[in-house]
Amino acid sequence: MSSHTDEIVTLDADGFDEACRQTHPLWHQGLDLAAYKRRLEEAFRRMPGEMRYAGIRSDDGALAASARLLDADLRVGSASVPTCGIAAVFVAKERRGQAWGARLIRSILADAAGRGRRLALLFSDIGIGYYERLGFRPLHAQDWTASTDALPDSGALVTREAAPDDDSLRKLYNDYADRQGLCPHRTAAWWSYFRWWRAARPDLILVDGDREVGYATVRTDEDHLHVFEWVAPTTEPGRVWATLRNEALQKGKRALSGWLQPGRMEKWMDAADRSGAIPMLASTGGPTDELPEPAVFEELDHF
Ligand SMILES: CC(C)(COP(=O)(O)OP(=O)(O)OC[C@H]1O[C@@H](n2cnc3c(N)ncnc32)[C@H](O)[C@@H]1OP(=O)(O)O)[C@@H](O)C(=O)NCCC(=O)NCCS
């Protein structure tokens, strides 16, 4: 294995095309190549300056390995820590098993450290072993499902759709999240980007009498209501769940699902370890053992 650290390059238009052609067969999600490229172009347009496609090339000039990088700040206790997000790690098929993946990750960590980014965050779809060997450690990753029959049914709140430019919800989230151990700090661009990227419906404002007490973000899937997240700091959680139960039933769905946050487990939930999208964190310069728990990554943080 090479001990030398490669220099990652930001892909130009040709490199972007090459990366799209390589990754499309795996990550197309039903889109043809042109539509897949347009979706990624739109993603970069929505996150100018913060997101870029980077890679390393082999001696013959071909793109050997690539990843999408997204700079973000993590809140660690009360401190803001500049972090490099890493997504879509990909090694060209014919070059797998020759350490290109490891070289790419090491180069990204070195590049991030050089830019003052102290942590690196990714969501692994290939278990934890591969990235553990490269210095990452896994964070809490569980899903929950429940039937509407099992959810609380009393004390439901009223909901109404939030305006897309309502910045008070983002502030509510950041206040809530800042009281957790470790979580991303969401900028306005981040807030709107992820709602678009994950096809969430407009946020639902939760209303208790004449008071707005929080919000919930959901998506209606084929057979269930998917709950991305909710924040309602002064409301008893059972009342929020009763509200989400009503939302599901109004949409004709008899089941709900979501990512399970530490501290949000309820006896009526079926919880299971998640096999994909496992958040993993590394220091770009040393061990990460000192990071506080719990780590709270909502599904809308998954890039
Ligand atoms: C995962 C991937 C990036 C690894 O790149 P690579 O250059 O082939 O890997 P390396 O040569 O650095 O490392 C090889 C080691 O990783 C292991 N490995 C490779 N793919 C793996 C996977 N999907 N899951 C777990 N381990 C894997 C190999 O078993 C090998 O282990 P060994 O050293 O004990 O023999 C590459 O297989 C790939 O592009 N896969 C498709 C895209 C993908 O799934 N990306 C990850 C998204 S989170």
The ligand as an ORCA input file, in Angstrom:
! r2SCAN-3c Opt
* xyz 0 1
  C     -15.892      0.611     -1.066
  C     -14.809      1.022     -2.073
  C     -14.724      2.537     -2.112
  C     -13.495      0.446     -1.571
  O     -12.455      0.902     -2.415
  P     -11.171     -0.023     -2.767
  O     -10.158      0.858     -3.387
  O     -11.626     -1.197     -3.547
  O     -10.768     -0.495     -1.316
  P      -9.275     -0.615     -0.765
  O      -8.428     -1.239     -1.832
  O      -8.856      0.674     -0.180
  O      -9.493     -1.615      0.426
  C      -9.713     -2.963      0.147
  C     -10.263     -3.590      1.403
  O     -11.566     -3.030      1.639
  C     -12.505     -4.069      1.722
  N     -13.734     -3.634      1.074
  C     -13.896     -3.287     -0.219
  N     -15.183     -3.010     -0.450
  C     -15.834     -3.184      0.707
  C     -17.182     -3.089      1.075
  N     -18.136     -2.762      0.203
  N     -17.508     -3.362      2.359
  C     -16.567     -3.718      3.263
  N     -15.266     -3.840      2.952
  C     -14.924     -3.587      1.680
  C     -11.915     -5.214      0.938
  O     -12.438     -6.428      1.410
  C     -10.445     -5.080      1.236
  O     -10.153     -5.674      2.483
  P      -8.730     -6.397      2.724
  O      -7.702     -5.285      2.676
  O      -8.879     -6.996      4.093
  O      -8.591     -7.386      1.626
  C     -15.084      0.454     -3.492
  O     -15.296     -0.920     -3.386
  C     -16.287      1.067     -4.186
  O     -16.167      2.067     -4.875
  N     -17.473      0.461     -4.031
  C     -18.694      0.945     -4.687
  C     -19.184      2.256     -4.073
  C     -19.441      2.170     -2.591
  O     -20.086      1.256     -2.097
  N     -18.934      3.177     -1.871
  C     -19.075      3.283     -0.448
  C     -20.199      4.196     -0.118
  S     -20.357      4.443      1.651
*
